[in-house]
Amino acid sequence: MIKRALISVSDKTGLLELGKALKHFQVEILTTGGTSKTLQDATIPITSVSDYTGFPEMMDGRLKTLHPRVYGSLLGRREDKQHQEEANTYGIRWIDLVVVNLYPFEKVAAASKKPEWRDLIENIDIGGPSMIRAAAKNHEFVTVITDPRDYPMVIQRLKDNPNDPFNLAFRYEMAVKAFRYTALYDSFISQTLSHYDWDGAELKRKNFPTYHSFHGKLSQELRYGENPHQKAALYRMQVPAEKTPISKSLQGKEMSFNNLLDSDAAWRTLSELPSQSTVIIKHNNACGVGVGASALESYKRAFDADKESAFGGVVAISGTVDQDLAHLLTEHFYEIICAENFTMEAREVLQSKKNLRLIMIPRVEDQTETYKSTVDLKKIIGGYLVQDPDQFGNFNDGILGPDAQVVTKRQPTAEEMKALRLGWVVSKNIKSNGIVISSEIQTLGIGCGQVNRKFASESAASRAKQFKSDVKTCASDGFFPFADSLDILRDAGVTAIVQPGGSIRDQEVIDACNEKNLSMIFTKARHFSH
């Protein structure tokens, strides 16, 4: 039976409903500060912690629960006779339920790009984490609740079995959640403060914190990893689901490890392209990309770019999949279709493919800032590497970067510039070495993951030769170390090239372009992707 509860919360969500339920089941409620006022205003009887301990809150609330009568109530082992005798001697009354959430440090830190040092410090909770950890440690006897979303479950358990609402398995589950909660809280404080240097006058932000932590919650166990013999799971970062690219599944089998990787690769490329674009991904690389006046037109162009490789791929579409496009999609085998929206008529058509996964993604233009604010993380043995996302500019003018310049006699035409921008986006989102030959409306040939640039050029050119296009341009994610690839590209019909530059043979490459009447742009920014 729950005789006594301690409630001390900053987030008052659901507090009154919980308080009324505890009142109904005649549970004595110990409270502090603002929690006391909220419950009293609702005529829910409480006992202040100060009255219980005989020690007043002081120092602007910094000191209120750090008292032996509180922690003895949480930590005492009920079956231990010595603990019982000491509790009786010192007026310690067992607390059976602890409901605590913490000062909103994360909210305060996120409210400003340059928060005030004093605001940060005053929102570091001390007593709250201590009470949570004490209750969680003693979960054999104490139930600890840290998430307001768990209050309805607590209330229902009280209704179902008021004499014994919380069994050991439930208390253990809540204790594990509580330890994770305090670990996240402490880690966020450490990481936030590590982002700054403090000289007594102002906070000065550093590019990378002294300590870095990544936190995720188990979203689902996956069928297997990259290969069937590997176990795998998906952990989501601590952000709202609607802010993640792969956010809502509409039909089909569960997403696998590789499905998630490929869908993410498709979304990353899509996020830098104009609206009404389509990306088809195979093995984490684009095999076809198209842009158009409609989702249908962009898909046709992406599919025509490489019909063979599209088989079994992941399709991502910025725009709405309507009935006509749905019929076209069902003519081919795909693992996943990602789109910003599906009409009801399209859903009905696509339901004929029972195993086909349909994923609703947020509007691409709404998510660009989310992508820019994330970090790129790669795991290595014994550690991990962190970097900023490789993204800047917008498609129509800045995607080549602020330092891009034409280095040849021949200037690219307006149509070639559109094609170069399209190829540049795709090249930076495929594995190095990467070469992309494209027109202004679709990719024509993609060479990716090659051990040298000549091989990548040959791979892209062999595909591009099959297309009769008035515009053929080439984008390279790294510089050309030799001029030998230029003949390969020119034979495929390429007339303009964008590349980072930076080779000791840059002038040799520029001279070769001038001899062949090719236009070339140096961006002075490479885009390797390993």
N, C-alpha and C positions, 0 to 999 in steps of 0.2 A: 504493500500500500504506500502511496505517495503522501507523506504527511507534511513535507516542507519543501518549498522551492525558493531558489534565489534567482531573481531576474534583474539584470543590469544591461540595458541595450541602448546603443546609439541610434540604430535603425528601428523605428517604432512600428514598422509594417507588421500587421497582424497581432500586435500586442494586446489590444483590447479583447479580441476574440479568445486569445489564449488565457488572458486574465479572468474573463468571465467563466471559462470552463473550469479553471482551477478553483475559483470561488464556489462554483456549483458543487464541486467534489470536496469542498471544505479543506483545501490545501492552504496552509499558511504561506504567505508570500513575503519574503524579505526582498527589499529593493533599495536602490540608491537614486539620488539626484532627480533627473528629469523623468526617469522611469516611475518613480514614486508619484510625482505630480500627475502624470498621464493616467495612471491607474486610479488615484484618489479622485480625480475629476470625473471619472466614470463610476464612482461609488463602489469601487472594488477595494476591500480592506487590505491594508499592507502593514508590515512592520519594517521600519527603516533599519538599515544595517547599523546606523549609529546607535539606535536604541538597543539593538541586540548586543553590540560590542561594548556599549557604554563609553564609546570614544567618538568624538564628533568628526565630521568631514572637515578638512582644513587645507590650507595652501591652495586655494582656488580649485578644490576638488581633486588635486593630485594625490591626496591621501584620504582614502575612505574605506577600502576593503582589505587593506594589508594589515590583518590582525589575526592572532592565533585562534580566536573564536570562529572566524570565517574559515580559515584553512584547516583547523581541526575538524570542523563540520564536514569538510569535503574529503579530507585524507584519512580519517579514522576508519579502521577496519572493524566492522560491526560485530564480528564473531570473536574478536580478541578481547579477553577480559581486562587486560591492562589498559587497552584503549578505552574501553567502556568506563573503567574506574576514573581514568584521567579526565574523560569528558564530563563525568558527573562532578568531579572536584572543581573543575574550572568553568562550569556552566556552558559547556559546548553541547548544542543540539544538532543532531544529524540533519544534513541537507540531502534530500533524495533526488532532486531535479535542479539542474543549473541551466539557465537560459541566458546566454551572454553573446552579444556581438560588439565589435570594437570601434574605437574612434575612426572616423572616415579619412584616414591618412591618404589612401589612394585617390579619393575624390578631391581632396585639397591639393595634392600634388599635380593632378591632371587639370585642375581648373585654370592654371596659368602656365604659360611657357617659361616664366621665370618666377616661381613662387617665393614668398617671403620665408626667410629662414625661421623666424619665430612661429609662423603658422604651421610649418612642417613639424617643428619640435613639439609644439603644444598638442599636436594630433597623434603623437606616439603614445599608444595605450600601454600601461604597465600592469595595473591590477587586473584588467580584463583577460589578457593572455595567461596570467598566472592562475586565475580561477579556472579558466578553461582547461589548462594543462593538469591542474590538480584533480578536477573532476574526471577528466579523461583517464588519468593514471589509475584512479580508483573506480573505474567503470564496473567493477564487480558489484559495487553497491550504489553507484551514482550514475544517473543518466544526464548527459550533457547535450544541449541543443544549441547550435550556432547559426543555423540558417532559418530565417522566417518561413521559407517554403516548406519546412518540415513541421510547422505548427499544426496544420490540419491533420497530419498523421498522428501527432501527439494527442490531439483532441479526440480523434476517432478511437485510438487505443484506450483512452480513459473511459470512453463510452462503452466500448466492447467488453472491457475487463477492468473495472475500477479498482479491484483488489490487487491486481498484479498486471499492470498495463505494459510494463517494459521488461521483456525477458533478457537474458544475458546476451543472446545473439544480437538483439537490437541495440543494447547498450554498447556492445563492442563496435558495431557498425558506426554508431554516432561518435564514439571515441576516436576511431580512425579518422573520420571526417573532421573532427575537432582538431586533431593534431595537424592535419593537412591545412586547415584554415589558419592556425597560428603560424605554421611554417611559411605559408604564402605571405601572410601579413608581415612577418619579420623580414622575409626575403625582399619584399617590395620596399620596405623601409631602407634596408641595406643598399639595395640597388639604386634607389632614388637618391639617397645621400651621397652615394659613391659617384653619382653623375656630376657632382659639384665640388669645387674648392671653396672654402669659407675663410675669409680673412678678417672676420669681425665686423665688416661693413656691408658686404654683399656676397651673394652666391655667384660663382663664375662657373659656367657649364663646361664640362669636358666632353670630347667626342665619344669616348668610350668609358664606361664606369670601371672603377677598380675591381669590382666584383660583378658578375653577370649571372642571372638565373633565368631559366625558362620553366614555365609551369603549364601543365596541361591536365585536363581531366579525361579519364577514360571515356571515350565516346562509344566504341564498340570493338569487340574482338573480331578480327578479320578471318576469312576462311583460310588464308595462308599469305605468306609474304611474296617476295619477287618470284619465288619458286615454290611448288607445292610442299616441299619438305621443310620450309621455313615458317615458324609461327610468327604472327604479326598482330598488331592492334593499332587503332587510331586514337590518338590523344588530341583533343582540341585545346588550343590556347585559351586563356581565360578572357575571351571576348564574346559578346553576344553572337548567337548563331547567325543572325541576319547580316552580320558583318564579315562572314566567311564566304569565299567564292562558291564552294560546293555546299549549298545550304539546305536544299529541300529536295528530297527524292519523291517522285510522283508515281513511279511504277518500276517493276523489274526486280532482278535479283539484288542481293546486298552488294555494295561496292567492295571490290577487292583492293589489296595493297597497290597493285599496278593500275587499277582503274582510277584510284585517287591521285596517283602520281601523274597519269596522263591527263586527267581532267584539270588538274592544277596547271600543267604545262599549257593546255589549250587556253585556259583563262588568262594566264600571264601574257600570252601573245595577243589574245583578243583585247586585253585592257589597253593596249597601245595603238590599236587600229581604229579607224573611223567607225561610226555606227553603220549598221547593215554590213557586217563582215562575217565571214565564216572561216574557221580554222579546223582542219582535220589532222589529228595527232596519231602517230604510231610510235610506240616505244620511246615516248617522251620527246619526240621530234615532230615538227610539222612536216607533213607530206604534201599538203595542198592548202593554199590560202586564197580566198577570193573576196573582193569587195564589189558592191553594186548598189543599185537604187532601191533594192528590196532584199529581204532575207532569202527569198527564193533565188534571186539572181546571184547573190553572193555565194550561196551554196552550190549552184550549178558550176560556177567558175572554180570554186575550191575543189569540187569533185573532178572536174575535167582536167585539173592541173596534174593529177596522178591517180587515175581510176584504179590501177592495180594495187597500189599501196593503201588505198582507202579501205580496202576490205578488212573488216574486224577492227576498225579504228574508233576513235572518239571524236565526235563532231561537236563543236561549240559555235553557237550562233548568237550574235548580238542583234536582237530583234525578236519578232514574234513568229513562231512556227504556225502557219495556217494549214487548212485542209489540203491545199494543192502541194505545199512543201512536204507535208506529212506523207502523202501518197508517194512522192518521189523518194523520200527517205526509206520507206519500207521496201523499195525495190532492191536494196543492198543490205548486206549484213554489217551492222555496227554494234559495238558493245554498249555505247552510251551516246545519248543526245543531250547536250546541255544548251539551254536557251533562256532568254530573259522572260519569255512567256510562251504558252501554248494555248491556242484556242480550244474550246470544248470539242469542236469538230475534229481538230487535229488529234486530240487525246483519244477520241473514239477510233480514229484510223490507226493510231500507233499501238492501241491496246491489242491489236491482232498479233503483235510481236511480244509475247508474254515475258520473255527473258530480257527484252530491251530495257535498259535503264533510262529513265527520263529524269533529268536533274534541272530544277529551276535555279538559275543563278541571278544575283542582283544585277540591276542595270549597270553596265560596264562603266559608264561615265560617272556613276555615283560611287564607284569603288576605287577609282584611281588613287585618291588620297589615302585610302586605307592601305593599299599596296605600298605606296611610298613611305608610309609611317612604320612599316614592318621592317624586320631585319632578315637577312638571308643567312641561314644556318646550315652548316655542313659538318657532319660528324666524322671525326678521325679517331683512331685508337688512342685512348688516354685523354681525349679532350674534344673540343669542337671549335670551328672557325666561324667568326661572325663578321658580316659586312653589310653595308648599306645596299638596298635594292638597286639593280642596274637599270635605272629609268630616269630620263629627264626629257623636257620638252613636250610638245604636242604634235600630232601627226602632220597637221597642215603646214607648220612652219618650223618648229624647233626640234623635231625628232632627230635630226642629224647632229645636234649639239651646237653650242654657241660659237665654237671655233672652226666650224666647217668652212672650207674654201675650195674653189676650183683651182687646180694647179696646172691645167693643160691649156693649150691655145683654144681648143674648141670648148664652148660653153654648152652645158646640157640644155635641151629644150624643156618647155613646160611639162610636156608629157613624160619625158625622161625623168624629170625631178619627181613627179608623182610615183613613177615606178621605182626610183631609187629609195624613196621613203618607205614604200611597201617592203622592198627587199631588205632594207636596213633593219626594220622591226623584226622581220622573220629571222634574219641572220643572227641577231643578238639573243634570240630565244631558242636556238638549236645548239647542239653540242659542237664544240670546236674540234678540228678546224671546220668552219662552216662557210659555204659559198651558196648564195641564192641568186638565181637568174629569174627576173620577173618583168612583167609588163605593168602598166598602171592599174590593171584590174585583177591580176592573179599571178601566183608564182608559176614559173615555167619549168624550173629545174632546181632541185635542192641537193647539195652534197654536204653531208654532216658527219661528224664523228671520225673524220679522217686524220691520219697521222702526219700528213703534210698538205699544204695548200694546193699543190698541183693535183693530187689525187681528188681533193674536194672539187676542184674546178672541172676535172674530167667527168666526175659523177654528175654534177649539175648540168654540164654541157651536153652530155649524152641524152639526157631527158629533154632539154630545151630545144635541141635540133628538130624534134618532132613537131614543134609548134611554128605555125606561120603567123608571126605577129609583127606589126609595124614598129613596135617598141620592145626592145630587149635590153635590160640593164642588169648589172651585176653588183651585189653587195657582199663584202667580205668582212667577217668579224675581226680579222687581224690583218696586219700589213702583208704585202706581197714581198717575200725576201728575194725573189728573182723575177725577171720579166718573162719566164718561160710559160706562165699560165695565160698570158695575154693572147697568144696565138690560138690557144684552145677556146678561149672565150669569144674572140672575134669570129672564129669559124662557126660558132654556134649562133652568130648574129648579134652579139652584144655590141652596143655603141657607146655606153656610158657606164662608169664604174664608181662606186663609193667604197672607200677603205680608210682605215685609221691613219696610214702613213707611219713613219718612224723607223723605217729600215735604213741601214747604211747605204742601200742601193736605191733609195727613193728616186734620185735623179735619173738613174738608168731606167726605172719603170716609167717615169714621166716622159722621158725621151721616146721610149718605145710606143707609148700612147699617142704622142704627137705624130710619130711616123705612120701610125695606123689610123689616124684621124679619130681617135677615141677621146671622149671626155672623161676626166677623172676628178673626183672630189676627195680631199683629205679631211677627215673629221677631227683628227688629233685625239681621238678617244676610241680605244679598242673595246670589244665586247666579248671576250672569251667566256665560254660557259662550259665548265668541266663536270 
